[in-house]
Amino acid sequence: MRTAVSPMLVRLADERATGVLIRERGTLYLSEGQVVHAESPAAPGLDVLLSATGRLPRAGWEEAVARAGARQEVGRFLVDSGRLAGGELELCHLGALFDAAFFALAPSSGPSRFRYGVSHWIGPVRPVPAAAVAHESSRRRALLAAVWPYPDVDSAPVVPRAPTADRWIPRRQRVVLSLADGVRTPEAIARALGRPAFHTLLEVRRLAAGGLVETPAAPAPAPASPVLEGVARQYAAPDIHLLRRLRDALEESL
């Protein structure tokens, strides 16, 4: 983890610190140097993931928070009350933790802060070594880049292209495409589906690589003169998506 994106996380893990690491795109809660919870505005929370699958009604989650949040035992309450099995809670919590940590540990120009002694109201579920969280975040970032190395598609509205009639599309991608309306971003689609945001980003990048969704185009520069503007109007705008794919193919053949 010595090359982790957050040197502060390395130091806090070595210190076996307890508290909350606040970064520009999310927060990590630590207990004795291990990550016990993570949150990010870009990632659906544990409550969304549980309710979207129908495993836990929203009312059940709200009751758990109301009855056990003050003593920071929401996770234990969900298990002890029979609403979730212990293994179910651990798996879903780990999914939400790694998903939020991916965004929280994203490269950032903003400052990081740590508040000692702060703990989360969900309480202990299953701690994860900070090194494992950092490694997984880096692995996911590399995977996205390998699939489609243009991150602008991650935050832009997803605009579908018309697929060919004989094109086979995996079910996970079809579900994402069904919500691609030119308005929803990958984050909005993830929340609508109740899926981790990273997995939705991955499917959107796969769709982009397959030519099934539009990719954001850079703003057109202002014309140098009225004469040049008139010449430019004689030609159609270039297909940015096609040019990128051609460039990638040429690079691979070299």
C-alpha positions in Angstrom: 0.0 0.0 0.0 3.1 2.2 -0.1 1.9 3.5 -3.5 -1.7 4.0 -2.4 -3.6 7.1 -3.7 -3.9 8.3 -0.1 -0.7 8.6 1.9 -2.7 9.7 4.9 -4.6 6.4 4.8 -1.2 4.6 4.9 -0.1 6.6 7.9 -3.5 6.1 9.7 -3.3 2.4 9.2 0.2 2.3 10.6 -1.0 4.3 13.6 -3.9 1.9 14.1 -6.0 5.1 14.2 -9.7 5.3 14.9 -11.9 8.0 13.4 -13.1 9.2 10.0 -11.0 10.2 7.0 -12.8 12.9 5.1 -11.9 13.3 1.4 -13.3 15.3 -1.5 -15.5 12.5 -2.8 -16.3 10.5 0.3 -15.3 9.3 3.7 -13.7 6.3 5.3 -14.4 5.2 8.8 -11.4 3.5 10.6 -11.2 1.4 13.7 -7.7 0.6 14.9 -6.4 1.3 11.4 -8.9 -0.9 9.6 -11.7 0.4 7.4 -15.1 -0.4 8.9 -17.4 1.7 6.7 -17.3 4.0 3.7 -19.7 6.5 2.2 -19.7 8.6 -1.0 -22.3 10.8 -2.6 -21.5 9.0 -5.9 -22.3 5.5 -4.6 -25.7 4.1 -3.4 -25.6 3.4 0.3 -26.2 0.1 2.1 -29.8 1.1 2.6 -30.4 1.5 -1.2 -28.7 -1.8 -2.0 -30.7 -3.7 0.5 -34.1 -2.2 -0.3 -33.6 -2.4 -4.1 -33.2 -6.1 -3.9 -36.3 -6.4 -1.8 -34.3 -8.0 1.0 -35.1 -5.3 3.5 -38.0 -2.9 3.1 -37.2 0.7 3.5 -39.4 0.8 6.7 -37.3 -1.9 8.2 -34.1 0.0 7.6 -35.6 3.2 9.1 -36.7 1.3 12.2 -33.3 -0.1 12.7 -31.7 3.3 12.5 -34.3 4.8 14.8 -33.9 2.1 17.4 -30.2 1.3 17.3 -28.5 4.3 15.6 -27.9 6.3 18.8 -26.0 3.4 20.3 -24.2 2.7 17.0 -25.5 -0.9 16.7 -27.7 -0.8 13.5 -25.9 -3.7 12.0 -26.3 -5.8 15.1 -30.0 -4.9 15.4 -30.7 -6.0 11.8 -29.2 -9.4 12.5 -30.5 -9.9 16.1 -34.1 -8.9 15.0 -34.0 -11.5 12.2 -34.3 -9.0 9.4 -31.0 -10.1 7.9 -28.7 -13.1 8.3 -25.2 -12.3 9.5 -23.6 -13.4 6.2 -26.1 -11.4 4.2 -25.3 -8.2 6.1 -21.5 -8.8 5.7 -21.6 -9.4 2.0 -23.8 -6.4 1.3 -21.9 -4.2 3.6 -18.6 -5.2 2.0 -20.0 -4.4 -1.4 -21.2 -1.0 -0.3 -17.8 -0.3 1.5 -15.7 -1.1 -1.6 -18.0 0.8 -3.9 -17.9 4.0 -1.8 -14.2 3.6 -1.1 -13.5 3.6 -4.8 -14.9 7.1 -5.2 -13.5 8.3 -1.8 -10.0 7.3 -2.8 -10.2 8.8 -6.3 -7.3 11.1 -7.2 -8.2 14.6 -5.9 -6.8 18.0 -5.6 -8.8 18.7 -2.4 -7.4 18.3 1.1 -7.9 15.3 3.3 -8.8 15.6 6.9 -9.0 13.1 9.8 -11.2 13.4 12.9 -10.0 11.1 15.6 -12.5 9.1 17.7 -15.5 9.4 15.3 -17.4 6.2 14.6 -20.3 5.4 12.4 -23.8 4.6 13.6 -24.0 1.3 11.7 -21.6 -0.2 14.2 -19.1 -3.0 13.6 -19.9 -5.4 10.8 -16.6 -6.7 9.3 -13.4 -4.6 9.3 -11.2 -4.6 6.2 -7.4 -3.9 6.1 -6.8 -0.5 4.7 -4.2 -2.0 2.4 -6.9 -4.2 0.9 -9.2 -1.3 0.3 -6.5 0.8 -1.4 -5.5 -2.1 -3.5 -9.0 -2.9 -4.7 -9.7 0.8 -5.5 -6.5 0.8 -7.6 -7.4 -2.4 -9.3 -10.9 -1.1 -10.2 -9.5 2.1 -11.6 -7.1 0.1 -13.8 -9.9 -2.2 -15.0 -12.0 0.8 -16.1 -9.1 2.2 -18.0 -8.5 -1.1 -19.7 -12.1 -1.4 -20.9 -12.5 2.2 -22.1 -9.8 4.8 -21.3 -12.0 7.9 -21.5 -13.4 8.8 -18.0 -15.6 11.6 -19.3 -18.3 8.9 -20.0 -18.5 8.3 -16.2 -20.2 11.6 -15.4 -22.0 12.4 -18.7 -25.7 11.5 -19.4 -25.8 8.1 -21.1 -27.1 8.4 -24.6 -27.8 5.1 -26.4 -26.9 4.5 -30.0 -29.2 2.3 -32.1 -27.7 -1.3 -32.0 -27.7 -3.5 -35.1 -30.5 -6.0 -35.3 -28.2 -9.0 -34.9 -26.2 -7.5 -32.0 -26.2 -9.6 -28.8 -26.1 -7.6 -25.7 -25.5 -9.1 -22.2 -28.4 -8.8 -19.8 -26.6 -6.5 -17.4 -25.8 -4.1 -20.2 -29.4 -4.3 -21.5 -30.7 -3.3 -18.1 -28.4 -0.3 -18.1 -29.4 0.6 -21.7 -33.1 0.5 -20.7 -32.5 3.5 -18.4 -30.2 5.4 -20.7 -32.4 8.3 -21.8 -29.8 11.0 -22.4 -30.6 12.5 -19.0 -29.5 9.9 -16.5 -25.8 9.7 -15.6 -24.2 6.4 -14.7 -24.6 7.4 -11.0 -28.3 8.0 -11.5 -28.7 4.7 -13.3 -26.9 2.9 -10.5 -29.3 4.3 -7.9 -32.4 3.5 -10.0 -31.2 -0.1 -10.3 -30.0 -0.4 -6.7 -26.6 -1.5 -8.0 -23.1 -0.5 -6.9 -22.0 2.5 -8.8 -18.7 1.0 -9.9 -20.3 -1.9 -11.6 -22.6 0.4 -13.4 -19.6 2.5 -14.6 -18.0 -0.7 -15.8 -21.0 -1.6 -17.9 -21.3 1.9 -19.3 -17.6 1.8 -20.4 -18.2 -1.6 -22.0 -21.2 -0.2 -23.8 -19.0 2.7 -25.0 -16.3 0.4 -26.1 -18.9 -1.6 -28.1 -20.2 1.5 -29.7 -23.6 1.2 -28.0 -23.6 4.5 -26.2 -22.4 8.0 -27.2 -19.3 9.4 -25.6 -19.0 13.0 -24.6 -17.5 15.3 -27.3 -15.3 18.2 -26.5 -16.8 21.6 -27.0 -16.3 22.9 -30.6 -13.7 25.8 -30.7 -14.8 29.2 -31.9 -14.2 29.7 -35.6 -11.2 31.8 -36.5 -13.1 33.9 -39.0 -16.4 34.1 -40.9 -14.7 32.6 -44.0 -13.4 29.6 -42.0 -16.8 29.2 -40.4 -18.4 29.0 -43.8 -15.9 26.3 -45.0 -16.4 24.3 -41.8 -20.2 24.2 -42.3 -19.6 22.3 -45.6 -18.4 19.3 -43.6 -20.3 17.1 -41.1 -19.0 17.0 -37.5 -16.5 14.1 -37.0 -17.7 11.0 -35.2 -15.6 11.3 -32.1 -16.5 7.8 -30.9 -15.3 6.3 -34.2 -12.1 8.3 -34.3 -11.2 7.1 -30.8 -11.9 3.5 -31.7 -9.8 3.8 -34.8 -6.9 5.3 -32.9 -7.1 2.6 -30.3 -7.0 -0.1 -33.0 -4.0 1.5 -34.7 -2.2 1.7 -31.4 -2.8 -2.0 -30.7 -1.5 -3.0 -34.1 1.8 -1.1 -33.7 
